């Protein structure tokens, strides 16, 4: 098992009203190979963590050209573009463009899963950039209008990241 330390989570709202968040943890060794297949593994493990956190109520469905998180009844919560895989100099990443869905105001933003060198080990990162959540308060609106995002969706994302990092720690050494 990989030892994890240094858990950190940060979230902010940009001037445009987009939400950005980052969760990270340090691992004492790489959890995936520094290759495109390692990058694909980061993505696969993340979507498995989403499903596990919701006990299967939210499912990740992928086709060659895109993917979606769907609620049991079939409603599309979020749609994504195909994974953009990268492996360079020890840095491994899997990035998804957000293409819309019920939880997004519009298409835009990304979800990136990453492993990168850090000291004697690696840093594992989940980052969301330029995402416009439908449940968050709009720029200039009263704060209470974003309570659903602040009390439900944001903490859910943090819990998924914790579960994701923990599942990666159980991966056999690459």
N, C-alpha and C positions, 0 to 999 in steps of 0.2 A: 504494500500500500504506500502511496505517495503521501508525504507529510505536507500539510497545508498550513500557512500562517499569513498574518497581515491582511485579514479581510478588510475591505473598504468598499463603501458605496457612496456615490455622489450623484445628485440630480440637480438640474437647473433648467430654467425657462429662458429661452433666448429673447431678444428684443422683438423678433417676428412672432413670438408666441409658441414656437416649437419647443418640445421637451427633449432634453438630452440627459442621458444617464450613463453611468459607468460603474460596474462592479468588478472588483479585481481581488485576486488572492495570489500569494507566492507559493510555488511548489518546489520541493527539493530536487526534482528531476523532471525532464520532459514527460508529458503524458501521451503524446502522439508523435509519430515520425515527422520529421521536417520534410514533408512531401505533400503533393496534392491529395493523396489518399488520407494523410493525417489531417489535412484541412477538412476534407469531407467528413471524417470521423468527428471532428469538433461540432460540425453542424448536426449530424445525426444524433449525437449525445444530447445536444441542446433541446431538440424537438422531443426526444424521449423524456427529458426532464419536464417539459411543459405537460406532456400527457400524464406523467406520474404525479405531478403536483396537483392536477385536477382529477386524479383517479379515473382518467379516461373520458371525462366530460368534454374536454377540448382535445381535438385530435389534429395532428399534423398530417396533411395529405400532399404528396408530391408527385408531379408529372415531370417529364423532361424539361418543359419550358417554364414551369412556375410551381408555386406551392401555396398552401392556405392553412390557416388554423380555423377549424370548424367546430361549432358547438354540436352536441349530439343530435339535435334536431336538423342539422344541416346548414344553419346560418353561418356565413363566412365572416368570422371576426376580423381577420387580417389576411391580406393576399400579399405574396412575395414573388419577386423575380427569381430566376435560377441562381444557384449559389455561385459566387465569384470566388474561386479557390486560388490561394497564393501560398508559396513556400519559397523563402529567400533568406539566406544567411541565418538560419535558425528561427526565423519568424515564420509562423504558420497562421493563416487566417482563412475564414469562411465568412463571406459578406453577402447579405441579402438586401435588395432594394425593396422597400415597402410600397406596394402598388395599390393600396386601399383596403376596403373592408369596413364593417360596421364600427369598429373601434378607431378608425382614422377619419379625420375631416376630409382628407384627400390623399392621393398618392404623393409620396415624398418621404425621404428619410431612409435610414438604413439600420440594420441589426448586424453587428460584427462580432464574431467569436474568434479569439486570438490566443496564441501561445507565443511568447517572445522571450529571448534570453534576458535574465536578470541576475547578476552576480553569479553564484555557483548553481543556481537553479533556473527556473522560468517564472514568468508572470502570466497568469491566466486572466483573460479580460472578456467581459461581455459589455459591449457599448451600443447604445442607441443614439443616433444623431438625427437631428432635424425632423423628428416625428411629431405630427400634429394630432394628439389624441382627442377624440370626440368628447370624452368625459372630463377633460381638463377645462379650467376657466379660460376664457378668451382674454386677450390683452384689453385692459381697461374695465373688464367685467368684475363684479363683486367676487371676492375670494370664495364665498360659499358655493358659487356655481361650479366649482371644480372639486367639490368634496368627494364625488364618486371616484374620480381619478386618484385623489390623494389618499383616500381610505381603502380603496379596493384594488384598482389596476396597478398603481405604483408598488404597493407592498407585495402584490402577487408577483410582479416581475422580479423583485428582489429575492423572494422565496424560490422562484425558478432558478435564479442564478446560484443561490446557495446549494440547491439540489444538484445542479449541473456540475459545479466544482467538486462536490462530494463524489458524484458518480465518476468523474475523471480520475479522482484520486484512487479509485479501485481498479482502474485500467492496469493490465499487466505492462511492465516496462517495454517500450518500443524497441 
